[in-house]
């Protein structure tokens, strides 16, 4: 293998959609661990000049390998493999994720896929037809990659079942918390949480989920209202994550309706130091999410030594044994899980014991590097394709391609029937291709 033959698309470190979320935190830990383990493997970590620069990443900043797309010093054709850390992120330009120059140079292509949640729930996640179309384009690029890295076995199964991927092209590399997510070693490790919460005068339950509907925060608030009054008054519920001010007001309104206004604390987004301190200080972490690609908050809490209860869904079932899982579909079942944990020391011990030891990024980097080595070895047996000279390329006659947006049957309208007949007649000519986008049922 040629030294530095892998090119990493590292725009996940910059994207406004991912840089402060789990994907951004994973990408930062991954690139640092990979560079530490195999400095010979990656020749360039490619950033996007249109996005804000990432924070300082050692040892990358001293390696001289951080480059921006368009830099004359980046000769893509000297690499053998390009790996994208943000293939489905619509905030990152498609050209950054799959550069045309990489395709023309015949580079092998791989990517990290964190989840297929939008593809599995398009009505909610992809309600905008234009966003759905852009996402479908990204899925097509992912489907054509020669190797896909996943953080959980459940996402690997989704790729096979819903994208028709060959299981042999999927590599389970795993994930884990950053090394500084660890149990408290003294009162100083809890000081930041005490400052944020105005003191640690009573135990609190931490929900590190934000306000996205799939995080199920509203159901958690409804569940808290169902707890016995003695349990509610002895504990606080603390919400951490991106929560707009209007949604914070809504959560406080639900707390007033449930009679626990004084027991709800909405911190919103906090620094990693503050988050780590909150994990360490919490009596319990509750994560009632309806869909996840991995569940980084769960493993961060486990690494900090805090008991965790979470939804009984893939992939959280890969992180927690049954005593720590609950059905997230109703407030009643969430309330039951909270009550059992907070009122029974024996149950709390079972929950603590149900946590599976989290992975570490040294192991993640090793699996990723081994996957790259295998793909490069396969490519060595296949010579890189040489572009044909322009005079040898015969341009085929292109048929007209039409995007047709309209209601179609079974929509009970004359427009739907007319559009259906018109498209049939267009196709019958054999002169056009028609992509139909259904507007309606």
C-alpha positions in Angstrom: 0.0 0.0 0.0 1.3 3.4 -0.9 1.9 5.7 2.1 -0.9 8.1 2.8 -3.2 6.6 0.1 -6.5 7.4 1.9 -8.3 10.7 1.5 -10.8 11.6 4.3 -13.7 13.9 3.6 -13.8 15.5 7.1 -16.6 18.1 6.5 -18.6 16.4 9.3 -16.2 18.4 11.6 -17.6 21.6 10.1 -21.2 21.1 9.2 -23.7 23.2 11.2 -26.0 20.1 11.3 -23.4 17.8 12.9 -20.4 19.6 14.4 -21.9 20.0 17.9 -23.9 16.8 17.9 -23.1 13.2 18.2 -21.9 12.8 14.6 -19.5 15.7 15.0 -18.1 14.4 18.3 -17.7 10.9 16.8 -15.9 12.3 13.7 -13.5 14.3 15.8 -12.6 11.4 18.0 -12.4 9.1 15.0 -9.9 11.2 13.0 -7.7 11.8 16.0 -7.6 8.1 16.9 -7.0 7.0 13.3 -4.1 9.4 12.9 -2.6 8.3 16.2 -2.9 4.6 15.3 -1.9 4.7 11.6 -0.2 8.0 10.6 0.9 6.2 7.5 -2.6 5.5 6.2 -4.2 8.8 5.6 -2.6 11.4 3.3 -5.1 14.2 3.7 -8.1 15.2 5.8 -10.2 17.4 3.4 -12.2 20.3 4.7 -14.8 22.4 2.9 -13.8 26.1 2.5 -17.5 27.1 2.4 -18.1 25.9 6.0 -16.7 27.3 9.3 -13.3 25.8 10.3 -13.3 23.1 12.9 -11.8 23.5 16.3 -8.2 22.7 16.8 -7.6 18.9 16.5 -4.4 17.5 17.7 -2.5 15.7 16.3 -4.1 16.7 13.0 -3.1 20.3 13.2 0.5 19.4 13.6 0.5 16.7 11.0 0.1 19.1 8.1 -2.7 16.9 6.7 -5.6 19.3 7.2 -6.4 20.8 3.7 -9.3 22.6 2.1 -11.0 21.5 -1.0 -9.7 23.5 -4.0 -6.2 23.7 -2.5 -3.7 23.3 -5.4 -1.6 21.1 -3.1 -4.3 18.5 -3.0 -3.8 16.3 -6.0 -6.7 13.8 -5.7 -5.4 11.5 -8.3 -2.4 10.6 -6.0 -4.8 8.8 -3.6 -6.3 5.4 -3.9 -9.4 5.6 -1.6 -11.8 8.4 -0.5 -13.8 8.0 2.7 -16.7 10.3 3.5 -17.6 11.0 7.2 -20.8 12.9 6.2 -22.4 11.2 3.1 -26.0 11.9 4.1 -25.6 15.4 5.6 -27.5 17.8 3.3 -25.6 20.8 4.9 -22.4 19.5 3.2 -22.2 20.1 -0.6 -22.4 16.9 -2.6 -19.2 17.8 -4.3 -17.4 17.7 -1.0 -18.8 14.3 -0.1 -18.1 12.7 -3.5 -15.7 14.9 -5.5 -16.0 14.5 -9.3 -12.2 14.4 -9.5 -12.2 11.3 -7.2 -14.6 9.6 -9.6 -12.6 10.5 -12.6 -9.4 9.3 -11.0 -11.0 5.9 -10.2 -10.6 6.1 -6.4 -12.3 3.4 -4.3 -15.1 4.9 -2.3 -16.3 4.2 1.3 -18.3 6.1 3.9 -19.5 6.1 7.4 -23.3 5.8 7.7 -24.7 6.7 11.1 -28.4 5.9 10.5 -31.1 5.6 7.9 -33.8 7.3 10.1 -35.0 9.7 7.4 -35.3 6.9 4.9 -37.3 4.8 7.4 -39.7 7.6 8.4 -39.9 9.9 5.3 -43.3 11.3 6.0 -42.0 12.9 9.2 -38.3 13.4 8.5 -38.5 14.3 4.7 -41.8 16.1 4.4 -40.3 18.6 2.0 -40.3 17.0 -1.5 -37.1 18.8 -2.5 -35.3 17.7 0.7 -36.6 14.2 0.0 -35.2 14.3 -3.5 -31.8 15.6 -2.3 -31.7 12.9 0.3 -32.5 10.2 -2.2 -29.5 11.4 -4.3 -27.3 10.9 -1.3 -28.7 7.4 -0.7 -27.9 6.6 -4.3 -24.3 7.6 -3.7 -24.1 5.6 -0.5 -25.5 2.6 -2.3 -22.8 2.8 -4.9 -19.9 2.9 -2.3 -17.7 -0.1 -2.2 -17.5 -0.2 1.6 -19.7 1.2 4.4 -18.7 1.7 8.0 -21.5 1.5 10.6 -21.5 2.2 14.4 -24.2 -0.4 15.2 -25.3 -3.7 13.9 -28.9 -2.4 13.5 -27.8 0.2 11.0 -26.0 -2.5 9.1 -29.2 -4.5 9.0 -31.1 -1.4 7.7 -28.6 -1.0 4.9 -29.2 -4.6 3.8 -32.9 -4.6 4.2 -33.8 -1.1 2.9 -30.9 -0.3 0.5 -30.2 -3.8 -0.7 -26.6 -3.6 0.3 -24.3 -6.6 0.1 -23.5 -7.5 3.8 -19.9 -8.2 2.8 -19.6 -4.5 2.0 -20.6 -3.4 5.5 -18.1 -3.1 8.3 -19.2 -2.8 12.0 -16.5 -0.4 13.4 -18.4 0.6 16.5 -18.1 3.8 18.5 -17.6 4.9 22.1 -17.3 7.9 24.3 -14.4 10.3 24.4 -11.7 9.3 26.8 -12.5 12.1 29.3 -16.0 10.8 29.9 -15.2 8.9 33.1 -16.5 8.6 36.7 -16.1 11.5 39.1 -12.9 11.4 41.1 -13.9 14.1 43.5 -16.2 17.0 44.3 -14.4 19.2 41.7 -15.8 17.0 38.9 -19.4 17.9 40.0 -18.8 21.6 40.6 -19.9 22.7 37.1 -23.2 20.7 37.4 -23.8 22.3 40.8 -23.2 25.7 39.3 -25.6 25.1 36.4 -28.3 23.7 38.6 -28.0 26.2 41.5 -26.7 23.4 43.8 -27.1 19.7 44.1 -29.6 19.8 47.0 -31.5 16.8 45.7 -31.0 13.9 43.2 -31.8 14.6 39.6 -32.7 12.6 36.4 -30.9 13.8 33.3 -32.3 13.6 29.8 -29.6 14.4 27.2 -31.8 14.5 24.2 -32.8 18.0 23.0 -36.1 18.7 21.4 -36.3 16.7 18.1 -39.6 14.8 18.1 -37.8 11.4 17.9 -36.1 12.2 21.2 -39.6 11.8 22.8 -39.0 14.6 25.3 -42.7 15.5 25.5 -43.6 11.9 26.5 -40.9 12.1 29.2 -42.5 15.2 30.7 -45.9 13.5 30.6 -44.4 10.5 32.3 -42.8 12.7 35.0 -46.3 14.1 35.8 -47.5 10.5 36.4 -44.9 9.8 39.1 -46.1 9.6 42.7 -45.9 13.1 44.3 -43.3 11.9 46.8 -41.0 10.8 44.1 -41.4 13.9 42.0 -40.7 16.3 44.9 -37.5 14.4 45.9 -36.0 14.6 42.4 -35.5 17.1 39.6 -35.8 16.5 35.9 -33.0 18.1 33.9 -33.1 18.5 30.2 -29.9 19.0 28.2 -29.6 19.6 24.4 -30.6 21.9 21.6 -34.0 23.3 22.7 -35.4 26.5 21.0 -36.7 29.1 23.4 -40.3 28.6 22.2 -40.0 24.8 22.9 -38.5 25.6 26.3 -41.7 27.6 27.1 -43.8 24.7 25.9 -41.9 22.3 28.2 -42.4 24.6 31.1 -46.1 24.8 30.3 -46.3 21.0 30.4 -44.6 21.1 33.8 -47.2 23.6 35.1 -50.0 21.3 33.9 -48.3 18.3 35.6 -47.6 20.2 38.8 -43.8 20.0 38.8 -42.7 23.5 37.7 -40.2 23.8 40.5 -38.7 20.4 39.6 -38.0 21.0 36.0 -34.7 22.5 34.8 -34.1 23.1 31.0 -30.4 23.8 30.5 -30.4 23.7 26.7 -27.1 23.3 24.9 -24.0 23.1 27.2 -20.3 22.6 26.7 -18.8 19.1 26.8 -17.3 19.9 30.2 -20.7 20.8 31.6 -22.3 17.8 30.0 -19.7 15.5 31.5 -20.2 17.1 34.9 -24.0 16.6 34.6 -23.6 12.9 33.7 -21.4 12.4 36.8 -23.7 14.2 39.1 -27.0 12.6 37.9 -28.7 9.9 39.9 -30.1 8.5 36.7 -30.0 9.1 32.9 -33.3 8.5 31.1 -33.2 8.3 27.3 -36.7 7.5 25.8 -35.7 8.0 22.2 -37.9 6.6 19.4 -35.1 6.1 16.8 -31.3 6.2 17.0 -28.3 5.2 14.9 -26.1 4.5 17.8 -27.0 6.2 21.2 -23.9 8.2 22.1 -25.5 9.8 25.2 -26.1 6.3 26.6 -22.5 5.2 26.3 -21.3 8.6 27.6 -23.4 8.2 30.7 -22.2 4.6 31.2 -18.6 5.7 30.9 -19.3 8.3 33.6 -20.6 5.5 35.9 -24.2 6.7 35.9 -27.1 4.3 35.8 -29.1 4.5 32.5 -32.5 3.5 31.4 -33.4 3.8 27.8 -35.8 2.7 25.1 -36.1 -0.9 24.1 -35.2 -0.3 20.5 -32.3 -1.1 18.2 -29.5 -0.1 18.6 -29.9 0.8 22.3 -30.5 -2.9 22.9 -26.8 -3.4 21.9 -25.8 -1.1 24.7 -28.1 -2.1 27.6 -29.5 -5.4 28.8 -33.3 -5.8 29.3 -33.5 -4.7 33.0 -32.5 -1.2 31.8 -34.8 -0.9 28.8 -38.5 0.1 28.6 -41.2 0.6 25.9 -41.0 4.3 24.9 -44.4 4.3 23.1 -46.4 5.6 26.1 -45.9 8.0 29.0 -47.2 5.3 31.3 -44.5 2.8 30.5 -41.8 5.5 30.8 -43.2 6.5 34.2 -43.2 2.9 35.4 -39.5 2.6 34.5 -38.7 5.8 36.2 -40.6 4.9 39.3 -39.0 1.4 39.6 -35.5 2.9 39.2 -36.0 5.8 41.6 -37.9 4.0 44.4 -36.0 0.7 44.5 -32.2 0.5 45.3 -32.3 -3.1 44.2 -33.7 -2.1 40.8 -31.1 0.6 40.5 -28.4 -2.0 41.1 -29.9 -4.2 38.3 -29.9 -1.2 36.0 -26.3 -0.4 36.7 -25.3 -4.0 36.0 -27.3 -4.0 32.8 -24.9 -1.6 31.1 -22.5 -3.1 28.6 -18.9 -1.8 28.7 -18.5 0.9 26.0 -16.0 0.5 23.2 -13.0 2.8 22.9 -11.8 4.8 19.9 -8.5 2.9 19.7 -10.5 -0.2 18.8 -12.8 1.8 16.5 -9.7 3.2 14.7 -8.2 -0.3 14.4 -11.3 -1.8 12.8 -11.6 1.2 10.4 -7.9 0.9 9.4 -8.2 -2.8 8.8 -11.3 -2.2 6.6 -9.3 0.4 4.6 -6.4 -2.1 4.2 -8.8 -4.8 2.9 -10.4 -2.5 0.4 -7.1 -1.2 -0.9 -5.8 -4.8 -1.2 -8.8 -5.7 -3.3 -8.2 -2.6 -5.4 -4.6 -3.6 -6.0 -5.7 -6.6 -7.9 -7.8 -4.3 -10.2 -5.8 -1.7 -12.1 -7.1 1.8 -11.8 -9.2 2.7 -14.9 -7.6 5.1 -17.3 -9.8 7.9 -18.8 -10.2 7.5 -22.5 -9.1 10.4 -24.7 -11.9 12.7 -25.8 -11.8 11.6 -29.4 -12.4 8.0 -28.4 -15.6 8.9 -26.5 -18.6 8.6 -28.7 -21.5 10.7 -27.3 -24.8 8.7 -27.5 -27.9 10.4 -28.5 -29.6 11.6 -25.4 -33.3 11.3 -24.9 -35.2 14.2 -23.4 -35.7 13.6 -19.6 -38.8 15.2 -17.9 -39.5 15.6 -14.2 -43.3 15.4 -13.9 -44.9 16.7 -10.7 -48.7 16.2 -10.3 -51.4 14.4 -8.4 -51.8 10.8 -9.8 -54.4 8.1 -9.2 -55.7 7.1 -6.7 -56.1 10.9 -6.0 -59.8 11.4 -7.0 -59.3 14.4 -9.2 -59.5 15.1 -13.0 -56.0 16.4 -12.9 -54.7 13.1 -11.6 -56.5 11.1 -14.3 -55.3 13.6 -17.0 -51.7 13.5 -15.8 -51.7 9.7 -15.8 -52.9 9.5 -19.3 -50.5 12.2 -20.5 -47.5 10.4 -19.0 -48.5 7.1 -20.6 -48.7 8.7 -24.0 -45.4 10.4 -23.6 -43.7 7.1 -22.7 -45.4 5.4 -25.6 -43.5 7.7 -28.0 -40.2 6.1 -26.9 -38.5 9.6 -27.2 -38.5 10.7 -23.6 -37.8 9.5 -20.1 -40.2 10.6 -17.4 -39.5 10.8 -13.6 -42.8 11.1 -11.8 -43.1 12.8 -8.5 -46.4 12.2 -6.8 -48.1 15.2 -5.3 -50.6 13.7 -2.9 -51.5 10.1 -1.9 
